[in-house]
Amino acid sequence: MFFTLNKECQIGIRFSKDVRKKYLEEYKMTIFKSYNAVMHGYILLRDDMLKDMNNMVRPLNKSYDYVIILESK
């Protein structure tokens, strides 16, 4: 799964540690939470990013590329 929704209708997107760190620092994003539990590996997409679909393409592609290389359990 490369993105998820919580009960507040917020979107969390999954990244590798390096990419996640970049987004957290550079774009001032936060860790994604669902039912007050921290979802490790996911960051919360800001509302302003959701308004511009051109902004969404790059993060979604990066997330998908990351998840596709993960080994299944």
N, C-alpha and C positions, 0 to 999 in steps of 0.2 A: 504494500500500500504506500503510495507516495504522497497522498494528502488525506486529510480527515476533517470532519466537522464535529463541533461540540454542541451542547444543548443551547448555547447562546448564539448559535449559527455563525461561529467564527471558524475560519479555515486555518488548519495547521498543515504545514508542508515539510516534508522530510528531506534532510540534506546530510551529506558527509560531515564529519567533524570540522574539517577545514572550511568548507563552504558555509556551514552554519555559523562558525565563529565570525567570518567575514560579514555575513548578513546582520548578525547581532551587533557588531561594532560599527560597521560602516553605514548601515541603514537604520540603526537604532531600533531594531525589532526586538521582540521578547520571546521567551520560551512559551510554547503552547501548553495550555492546561485544559483538561477535560474532567469535569466533575471534581474540581480542585486537586486533581492528580497531575503531576508534571509528566508530560509525554516526552520522554527522552528521545532525542533525535529530531524533534519537530520544532518549528518556530511558528509564531503567530503572524499571519499576514495582516498588514495594516489596512484599514479601510481605504486610504488614499491609493494604495496599490490595486485594490479591487475595482476601483472606478475606471482605471485606464487599462484596457485589455492588452495594449502593447507592452505595458509593464509586467503583465502576468506571464507572457510567453517564455521569457528567458528563465525565470525561477522554476516554472513547471517543467521545462525541458531539462534543466539541471537536476531536478528532483527525480524525474523519470529515469534519466541516464544513470543516476546513482543507484536507484532501487533495482534496475534491471540487471546490474552486475552482482547483486547480493546473492549469496547461495541460499537456497530454500532449506528449511529445517525439516 
